[in-house]
């Protein structure tokens, strides 16, 4: 399964052309996509008009929607944060730590355009798709 971060969805709904949005567009109907509740909130809160909000909400309902955080994953997220901090890496956003931990725990690939996920890939085994490098 593919977990798509809000950084990609936001670019996608804005019509931005990036390697990640091009890849997402190409695989929308060919790969199982997971939309986490935390990501859903991040994406939807950015819409200014009710019409755009509803169109995006409806579009995202076609994918598997999941709850991303429970007590066990919260604790694991804290472990990940602390492990990276011991390596001299400070995770700037708690939500990114939750998203990375969820992807690691469930073995999902992550499609993102946010450098905050890089340490999770380098040090904690997060599986990331890199369409800009032809890695998908």
C-alpha positions in Angstrom: 0.0 0.0 0.0 1.0 3.6 -0.6 0.7 6.3 2.0 0.6 9.7 0.4 1.7 12.6 2.6 -0.2 15.8 2.8 2.8 17.6 1.1 2.0 15.7 -2.1 -1.8 15.9 -1.8 -1.7 19.7 -1.3 0.5 20.1 -4.4 -1.7 17.8 -6.3 -4.9 19.7 -5.4 -3.2 23.0 -6.2 -2.3 21.7 -9.6 1.5 21.9 -9.0 3.6 19.8 -11.3 6.3 17.9 -9.4 7.7 14.4 -9.8 5.6 13.3 -6.8 2.3 14.7 -8.2 3.1 13.3 -11.7 3.7 9.9 -10.1 0.5 10.2 -8.0 -1.6 11.1 -11.0 -0.1 8.1 -13.0 -0.9 5.5 -10.3 -4.2 6.8 -8.8 -6.2 4.0 -10.3 -3.4 1.3 -10.4 -2.2 1.2 -6.8 -3.9 0.9 -3.5 -3.6 4.2 -1.7 -4.1 4.9 2.0 -5.3 8.2 3.4 -4.6 8.6 7.1 -6.9 10.7 9.3 -4.1 13.0 10.2 -3.1 13.6 6.6 -6.8 14.1 5.7 -7.1 16.8 8.3 -3.9 18.5 7.1 -5.0 18.5 3.5 -8.6 19.6 4.0 -7.8 22.4 6.5 -6.0 24.3 3.7 -9.0 24.8 1.4 -10.5 28.3 1.5 -13.8 27.6 -0.3 -16.5 25.2 0.8 -16.8 23.9 -2.7 -13.1 23.0 -3.0 -13.2 21.5 0.5 -16.1 19.3 -0.4 -14.6 18.3 -3.8 -11.3 17.2 -2.2 -13.1 15.5 0.7 -15.2 13.5 -1.7 -12.2 12.7 -4.0 -10.3 11.3 -1.0 -13.1 9.1 0.1 -12.4 6.7 -2.8 -9.2 5.6 -1.1 -8.8 3.5 2.0 -9.1 5.8 5.0 -7.4 4.8 8.2 -6.8 5.9 11.8 -3.1 6.6 12.1 -2.6 6.9 15.8 -3.3 4.8 18.9 -1.5 4.5 22.2 1.0 1.9 20.9 1.9 4.0 17.9 2.2 7.1 20.0 4.7 5.4 22.2 6.6 4.1 19.2 6.6 7.6 17.7 8.2 8.9 20.8 10.8 6.1 20.6 11.5 7.2 17.0 11.8 10.8 18.0 14.2 10.0 20.8 16.3 7.7 18.6 16.7 10.4 16.0 17.5 13.0 18.7 20.3 10.7 20.0 21.7 10.8 16.5 21.6 14.6 16.5 18.5 14.9 14.4 15.6 17.0 15.7 12.2 16.2 14.2 10.5 19.5 13.7 6.9 18.3 13.4 5.3 15.8 15.7 2.7 15.0 13.0 5.5 13.9 10.6 6.8 11.7 13.3 3.4 10.1 13.6 3.1 9.6 9.8 6.5 8.1 9.5 5.9 5.8 12.5 2.6 4.6 11.0 4.2 3.9 7.6 7.1 2.0 9.3 4.8 0.0 11.5 2.5 -1.1 8.6 5.2 -1.5 6.0 3.7 1.1 3.7 5.7 3.0 1.1 5.5 6.8 1.6 5.3 9.3 -1.1 6.2 12.8 0.1 7.9 16.0 -0.8 9.0 17.0 2.7 12.6 16.7 3.8 11.5 16.1 7.4 11.0 12.4 6.5 14.6 11.9 5.3 16.0 10.9 8.7 13.3 8.3 9.1 14.3 6.8 5.8 18.1 7.0 6.6 18.0 5.8 10.1 14.7 4.0 10.9 13.9 2.1 7.7 11.0 4.2 6.4 10.3 3.0 2.8 10.1 6.1 0.6 9.3 6.3 -3.1 11.6 8.7 -5.1 9.9 9.3 -8.4 12.4 12.2 -9.0 15.1 9.5 -9.2 13.1 7.0 -11.1 12.7 5.0 -7.9 9.2 3.8 -7.6 
